[in-house]
Amino acid sequence: MFSYRTLVELIKVMLSDLRLFRTGMPDLIAFKDGQYLWVEVKGPGDKLQDNQIRWMGEFERLGVHFCVAYVNQ
């Protein structure tokens, strides 16, 4: 479940260094039945950027659910 506390922690991360964390957030947030999933979408030949990998590290630290969806068409 996505909590207020989690949102506050994500904002704290962003504010800790705006230069590093102003970009790189996933493209989508999917919600269903009180659950959520942050989704980074990558097309053919696209790869994760350093700022996206940095955010994924913070998501792991905070227990935020995320995935990378690779689209091949």
C-alpha positions in Angstrom: 0.0 0.0 0.0 1.3 3.5 -0.9 1.4 5.5 2.3 1.7 9.2 3.1 5.0 8.4 4.9 6.4 6.9 1.7 5.4 9.9 -0.3 7.1 12.2 2.2 10.2 10.1 2.1 10.3 10.3 -1.7 10.0 14.1 -1.6 12.8 14.2 1.0 15.0 12.3 -1.4 14.2 14.7 -4.2 14.9 17.7 -2.0 18.1 16.3 -0.6 19.8 17.1 -4.0 17.6 18.6 -6.7 20.5 18.3 -9.2 20.7 14.6 -8.8 17.0 13.8 -8.3 15.0 16.3 -10.4 14.8 13.7 -13.2 14.7 10.0 -13.5 11.4 9.2 -11.9 9.5 6.3 -13.6 7.1 7.0 -16.4 4.0 5.5 -14.8 2.4 4.7 -11.5 -0.2 1.9 -11.7 -2.8 1.6 -9.0 -5.1 -1.3 -8.3 -7.0 -2.4 -5.2 -4.9 -0.2 -2.9 -1.6 -1.5 -4.4 0.7 0.4 -6.6 3.7 -0.1 -8.9 6.0 2.5 -10.4 6.9 1.5 -14.0 9.8 2.7 -16.1 9.1 2.0 -19.8 12.0 1.4 -22.2 11.7 1.0 -25.9 13.9 -0.8 -28.4 17.5 0.1 -27.9 16.7 2.2 -24.9 18.6 1.7 -21.6 18.4 2.9 -18.0 20.1 6.2 -17.4 22.2 6.9 -14.3 19.5 9.1 -12.8 16.9 6.3 -13.2 19.2 3.8 -11.6 19.8 6.2 -8.7 16.0 6.5 -8.1 15.7 2.7 -8.2 18.2 2.5 -5.4 16.1 4.8 -3.4 12.9 2.9 -4.2 14.6 -0.3 -2.9 15.8 1.4 0.2 12.3 2.7 0.9 10.5 -0.5 -0.1 8.7 1.1 -3.0 7.5 -1.4 -5.6 8.9 -0.7 -9.1 9.7 -2.5 -12.4 11.2 -1.8 -15.8 8.9 -2.7 -18.7 10.7 -3.3 -22.0 8.6 -2.7 -25.1 9.9 -4.3 -28.3 7.5 -2.9 -30.8 
